[in-house]
Structures are given as structure tokens and as C-alpha cells.
Amino acid sequence: MSQNQSLSTQEVADTLHVSKSTIYDLIRRGEIHSYKIGRKVRFTQDDVDAYIARSRHEHSTRPVQRIDTHSTLLTTEENGSPELIIAGQDVVLDILANYLQQEGVCAARTYLSSFEGLLALYQDHIQVAACHLFDGEDYNGSYIRSLMPGISAALVNVSYRTQGFYVRKGNPKNIRGWQDLRRGDISILNRRVGSSARILLDVQLKKLGIPAAGIRGYGRIMSSHLTVAAAIAAGDADLAVGTERISRQIENMDFIPLLEERFDLVIKKEHLNTVPVQKLLEVLNTPVFRREVAHFSGNDYRDLGRIIMEV
């Protein structure tokens, strides 16, 4: 499924494990975005993911503005022009943007992959890009040097997360690691080009000399960790790459840990001393923010708010 493919009311209800009438109630209350094609109500995956992110956040504050970074970034007069646009798909970033708004910073969110976020940062469309890209040896540094040539940047850590395989409950295919991708009886589900899970998979396949074309399901694209995990639990394939935290939200599924992922925020050094970025760093280092995000099991916040690398 592509990121922009429309979803029906029933598909959204199935994803959220609620009834169709509940979805219509959410629409009426303005809690989930939708659009119409004729008389049919439709949703994008971004609409669903944003609702899930908002529903997990405990604070009541005005909605964080969403930005289309493929546009001219013109914004409505009601919300004003954002001072800080944060790219990335993790719910922790939605919580961060809400905290910034409480501190008086007009923050906005755009739900780009790490790869796309670095390009948007390079082009000055955004000010902060979440990054968790593995090059076979380490995270993030080599991609920043390649996608932002000549740009000095600081990497501020958010968390460490466990990446691994989603498999069906009981692991019926006895899958243990990357080498199992050589097996002819294994089928997978994949993420779109540019996503961290897709890049991690491709890097591992190259290291092991496994041709992607020989893997059943390599071309079956899912739009998010949540949708791919639900599909594995439903038996649509044998495995997919994803994060441990999402696996804890889906029944009838097990998780096989493979490596620790480092999740950083990339900020151009020239922006470090601006008021919005200084506020961001302050929020990351407050005990109240740490307590807010600590309940996301599967994430390790030992370096939260620390500049751990400069490139």
C-alpha cells in the first residue's frame, strides 16, 4: 500500500480495532481527518497515523500544525507561520511539538521518512529532521554527510530502539535472523523506498549477498510499522522488519530482536542558537518530558537531549 492510497472506513476501523460507527463519531468530533470521493468517506494513512499519535498524547493543547513539505510551506493566518518544523514519523515527535507549543514556540510537524527528512533539511524546508538510518556499521552520520554535503550539523539523541523481525505468534517458521531470508519458504512484507526499515533490510541483504529479487514479498509495500505488524499478525506473510515498541501493540505476533537502532534529531549548526531550537533542547532535557515519553516500552532514553555527534 502506498502512503497516499485511500483507505475505506472499514479498513480504518479494522486497523484501530473499533466499529465503523466509532470512526464516524471520530469524524464528527474532528478527531480524525478524512475526505470524500463522491459520497464515500476516505482516509490517508497519514490521517490514521496522526490520529494514533494524538490519541496517545496525554496533554490537551491546540493541534500541532501539519506541513506538506512538497508545497511552498504557506500556512493559514489562524495558525501563523511555523517557527520550527520537525520531520519524522515517531509519536514522540508529536509529543515534543506539543510541549514546544506550550512553551510559546509555533511548532509544526511533517511525517517524512529519515531519508526524505534529510533532503528537506538540506533544502531548508524544515529545521529538524529525525534520522535512524543504518549503513551497515553505524547510524546516521554517513547519510548526513552524503545527503547534506558541506553542511555542518549536530545530532541530538532522542532514544535507542530495538529493531527486529515481526513474526506470527509462536514463530511457526522458526525464524532466527537475517540468514533466514535465504530460505525459499519465507515470505516478507516491505516498507517504501527511503524508510529506515527498508534501508536496514537492503543493507543487510547486500552484506549477505542475498538478491532482493529472490525474496517472496519484497515488492509488497506497507505504509507504516503499525500496518505491517498487523498484516504479519493476520498471516499475510512470515516476517517484516520493524521496531519492538509497535510489536507490543499487536496481538497474535512475536518479535525477534536483531540490533539496537539510534534515533537522533538532525539540526544544522547554524540554527543551534536560535530561540526555537534552544527551547527544543530545553524541553528534551526536562524531567517532565522524560517521564512523558518513558512509558513507550522498547525505547531507551539514556542519551535523551544530548548532542552525541557533530558532522
C-alpha positions as CSV (number, residue, x, y, z in Angstrom):
1,M,0.0,0.0,0.0
2,S,1.4,3.4,-0.9
3,Q,1.5,6.2,1.6
4,N,-1.1,8.2,-0.4
5,Q,-3.5,5.3,-1.1
6,S,-7.0,5.9,0.2
7,L,-8.4,3.8,3.0
8,S,-12.1,3.0,3.5
9,T,-14.0,3.5,6.7
10,Q,-14.0,-0.3,7.3
11,E,-10.2,-0.5,6.7
12,V,-9.6,2.2,9.3
13,A,-12.0,0.5,11.7
14,D,-10.1,-2.8,11.3
15,T,-6.7,-1.1,11.8
16,L,-7.9,0.6,15.0
17,H,-9.9,-2.4,16.2
18,V,-13.2,-0.4,16.5
19,S,-16.5,-0.3,14.8
20,K,-17.4,1.7,11.8
21,S,-19.8,3.8,13.9
22,T,-16.9,4.7,16.1
23,I,-15.0,6.0,13.1
24,Y,-17.9,8.1,12.1
25,D,-18.1,9.6,15.6
26,L,-14.4,10.4,15.4
27,I,-15.0,12.2,12.1
28,R,-18.0,14.2,13.6
29,R,-15.9,15.3,16.6
30,G,-13.0,16.3,14.3
31,E,-10.6,13.8,15.9
32,I,-9.6,12.1,12.7
33,H,-9.2,13.7,9.3
34,S,-11.0,12.4,6.2
35,Y,-12.1,13.4,2.8
36,K,-14.9,12.4,0.4
37,I,-14.9,10.9,-3.1
38,G,-18.5,11.3,-4.2
39,R,-20.5,10.0,-1.2
40,K,-17.7,7.7,0.1
41,V,-15.6,8.7,3.0
42,R,-11.9,8.1,2.6
43,F,-8.7,8.4,4.7
44,T,-5.0,8.6,4.0
45,Q,-2.5,6.5,6.1
46,D,-1.1,9.8,7.4
47,D,-4.6,10.6,8.7
48,V,-4.7,7.3,10.6
49,D,-1.1,7.6,11.9
50,A,-1.7,11.1,13.1
51,Y,-4.9,10.1,15.0
52,I,-3.0,7.3,16.7
53,A,-0.2,9.7,17.7
54,R,-2.6,12.3,19.1
55,S,-4.6,9.7,21.0
56,R,-1.5,8.6,22.9
57,H,-0.6,12.1,24.0
58,E,-1.9,13.0,27.4
59,H,-1.8,16.8,27.2
60,S,-4.7,18.9,25.9
61,T,-3.3,21.6,23.7
62,R,-4.1,23.2,20.4
63,P,-3.4,20.9,17.5
64,V,0.1,20.9,16.1
65,Q,0.1,22.1,12.5
66,R,0.9,19.6,9.8
67,I,3.0,20.7,6.9
68,D,3.2,19.5,3.4
69,T,6.9,19.9,2.6
70,H,6.3,19.5,-1.1
71,S,4.3,22.7,-1.1
72,T,5.6,26.3,-0.7
73,L,5.0,25.9,3.1
74,L,2.4,28.7,3.0
75,T,0.4,28.4,6.2
76,T,-3.0,29.7,7.4
77,E,-3.3,33.0,9.1
78,E,-5.1,31.2,12.0
79,N,-2.0,29.2,12.9
80,G,0.6,31.6,11.7
81,S,3.9,30.7,10.1
82,P,5.7,27.9,12.0
83,E,9.0,28.8,13.7
84,L,10.1,25.2,13.8
85,I,9.1,22.3,11.5
86,I,10.0,18.8,12.8
87,A,10.1,15.9,10.3
88,G,9.8,12.3,11.3
89,Q,7.2,9.6,12.0
90,D,7.6,8.7,15.7
91,V,4.8,9.6,18.1
92,V,7.5,11.1,20.5
93,L,8.0,13.9,18.0
94,D,4.2,14.8,18.2
95,I,4.6,15.0,22.0
96,L,7.7,17.2,21.6
97,A,5.9,19.5,19.2
98,N,3.0,19.9,21.7
99,Y,5.4,20.7,24.5
100,L,7.1,23.3,22.3
101,Q,3.7,24.9,21.7
102,Q,3.1,25.1,25.4
103,E,6.5,27.0,25.6
104,G,5.3,29.5,23.1
105,V,7.1,28.1,20.0
106,C,4.9,27.8,16.9
107,A,5.9,24.2,16.0
108,A,4.7,22.2,13.1
109,R,5.1,18.5,12.1
110,T,5.7,16.8,8.8
111,Y,5.7,13.0,8.6
112,L,8.6,12.3,6.3
113,S,10.9,9.3,6.4
114,S,14.5,9.8,7.6
115,F,15.8,9.9,4.0
116,E,13.3,12.4,2.9
117,G,13.7,14.5,6.1
118,L,17.4,14.9,5.5
119,L,16.8,16.2,2.0
120,A,14.1,18.6,3.2
121,L,16.6,19.8,5.9
122,Y,19.3,20.3,3.2
123,Q,16.8,22.3,1.2
124,D,15.8,24.5,4.2
125,H,12.2,23.3,4.0
126,I,12.4,22.2,7.7
127,Q,14.6,22.9,10.8
128,V,14.7,19.5,12.5
129,A,14.9,16.0,10.8
130,A,14.6,12.7,12.7
131,C,17.1,10.2,11.5
132,H,17.6,6.5,12.2
133,L,19.4,5.1,9.1
134,F,21.9,2.2,9.3
135,D,24.8,2.0,6.8
136,G,25.9,-1.5,7.8
137,E,28.2,-0.3,10.6
138,D,26.7,2.7,12.3
139,Y,23.7,5.0,12.4
140,N,23.1,8.4,10.7
141,G,26.5,10.0,10.3
142,S,27.3,8.7,6.8
143,Y,23.8,9.6,5.4
144,I,24.1,13.2,6.7
145,R,27.4,13.6,5.0
146,S,26.1,12.2,1.8
147,L,22.7,13.9,1.6
148,M,23.7,17.2,3.2
149,P,27.2,17.7,1.6
150,G,29.2,20.6,3.1
151,I,26.6,21.3,5.8
152,S,27.7,21.2,9.5
153,A,25.1,19.5,11.7
154,A,24.6,18.4,15.2
155,L,22.9,15.1,16.1
156,V,20.7,15.3,19.3
157,N,19.7,11.9,20.6
158,V,16.1,11.0,21.3
159,S,16.3,7.3,22.0
160,Y,17.6,3.9,21.2
161,R,15.1,1.4,19.9
162,T,15.3,-2.3,19.2
163,Q,14.8,-3.3,15.5
164,G,14.0,-6.8,14.5
165,F,11.5,-9.1,12.8
166,Y,7.8,-9.2,13.3
167,V,6.7,-12.9,13.1
168,R,3.4,-14.6,13.8
169,K,2.7,-15.8,17.3
170,G,4.7,-18.9,18.2
171,N,7.2,-18.2,15.3
172,P,5.9,-21.2,13.2
173,K,8.7,-20.8,10.6
174,N,11.4,-20.9,13.3
175,I,12.9,-17.6,12.0
176,R,16.0,-16.5,13.9
177,G,17.9,-13.9,11.9
178,W,18.9,-12.3,8.6
179,Q,20.2,-15.6,7.3
180,D,16.7,-16.9,7.2
181,L,16.0,-14.6,4.3
182,R,17.9,-17.1,2.1
183,R,15.1,-19.7,2.7
184,G,12.7,-20.3,-0.1
185,D,9.8,-20.9,2.3
186,I,9.9,-17.4,3.8
187,S,7.7,-14.5,2.5
188,I,8.0,-10.9,3.7
189,L,6.3,-7.6,3.7
190,N,8.3,-4.5,2.9
191,R,8.3,-0.7,3.5
192,R,8.6,2.0,0.9
193,V,11.9,3.2,-0.5
194,G,13.6,5.7,1.9
195,S,12.1,4.3,5.1
196,S,14.5,3.3,7.7
197,A,13.2,-0.3,7.8
198,R,13.6,-0.6,4.0
199,I,17.1,0.7,4.2
200,L,18.0,-1.6,7.0
201,L,16.7,-4.6,5.1
202,D,18.5,-3.6,1.9
203,V,21.8,-3.0,3.7
204,Q,21.6,-6.5,5.4
205,L,20.7,-8.2,2.1
206,K,23.7,-6.6,0.4
207,K,26.1,-7.6,3.3
208,L,24.9,-11.2,3.0
209,G,24.8,-11.3,-0.8
210,I,21.1,-12.1,-0.9
211,P,19.4,-10.8,-4.1
212,A,16.2,-8.9,-3.2
213,A,14.5,-10.2,-6.4
214,G,14.6,-13.7,-4.9
215,I,12.7,-12.9,-1.8
216,R,9.0,-13.6,-1.9
217,G,7.0,-10.4,-1.0
218,Y,9.9,-8.0,-1.3
219,G,7.7,-5.8,-3.6
220,R,4.7,-5.8,-1.3
221,I,4.8,-2.4,0.3
222,M,3.1,-1.4,3.5
223,S,2.8,2.2,4.7
224,S,3.7,2.1,8.4
225,H,5.1,-0.1,11.2
226,L,1.6,-0.5,12.5
227,T,0.0,-1.7,9.3
228,V,2.9,-4.1,8.5
229,A,2.8,-5.5,12.0
230,A,-1.0,-6.1,11.8
231,A,-0.6,-7.8,8.5
232,I,2.0,-10.2,9.9
233,A,-0.2,-11.0,12.8
234,A,-3.0,-11.7,10.3
235,G,-0.8,-14.2,8.5
236,D,-0.3,-12.2,5.3
237,A,3.4,-13.0,5.3
238,D,6.1,-14.7,7.5
239,L,8.1,-11.7,8.6
240,A,8.7,-7.9,8.3
241,V,11.3,-5.5,9.7
242,G,10.1,-3.2,12.5
243,T,10.5,-1.8,16.0
244,E,9.9,-3.6,19.2
245,R,7.5,-1.0,20.6
246,I,5.0,-1.5,17.8
247,S,5.1,-5.2,18.3
248,R,3.8,-4.7,21.8
249,Q,0.6,-3.1,20.5
250,I,-0.4,-6.0,18.2
251,E,-1.9,-9.3,19.3
252,N,-1.0,-12.7,17.8
253,M,2.5,-11.6,17.0
254,D,6.1,-12.2,18.3
255,F,9.2,-10.1,17.9
256,I,12.7,-11.2,17.2
257,P,15.3,-8.6,18.3
258,L,18.2,-8.1,15.9
259,L,20.0,-4.8,16.6
260,E,19.8,-1.5,18.5
261,E,18.8,1.5,16.5
262,R,19.9,5.0,17.3
263,F,17.2,7.6,16.8
264,D,18.5,11.2,16.5
265,L,17.3,14.7,15.6
266,V,19.5,16.4,13.0
267,I,19.8,20.2,13.3
268,K,22.0,22.5,11.2
269,K,24.7,24.0,13.5
270,E,23.7,27.5,12.2
271,H,20.3,27.0,13.9
272,L,21.5,25.7,17.2
273,N,21.5,29.1,18.9
274,T,18.1,30.2,17.6
275,V,15.3,30.6,20.2
276,P,13.1,27.7,18.9
277,V,15.9,25.2,18.8
278,Q,17.1,26.3,22.3
279,K,13.6,25.7,23.5
280,L,13.6,22.3,21.9
281,L,16.8,21.3,23.7
282,E,15.4,22.6,27.0
283,V,12.3,20.5,26.6
284,L,14.2,17.3,25.8
285,N,16.2,17.7,28.9
286,T,13.3,18.3,31.3
287,P,12.3,15.6,33.8
288,V,8.6,16.1,32.9
289,F,9.2,15.3,29.2
290,R,11.3,12.3,30.1
291,R,8.5,11.0,32.3
292,E,6.0,11.6,29.5
293,V,7.9,9.5,26.9
294,A,9.3,6.9,29.3
295,H,6.1,4.8,29.1
296,F,6.9,3.8,25.5
297,S,8.2,0.4,26.2
298,G,11.0,-0.7,23.9
299,N,12.7,2.7,23.9
300,D,15.8,3.5,25.8
301,Y,16.2,7.3,26.7
302,R,19.7,7.1,28.2
303,D,21.0,9.9,26.0
304,L,17.8,11.9,25.6
305,G,18.6,15.6,24.7
306,R,22.4,15.0,24.4
307,I,24.4,16.1,21.4
308,I,26.2,12.9,20.6
309,M,27.7,13.7,17.2
310,E,28.7,16.6,15.0
311,V,29.3,16.3,11.3
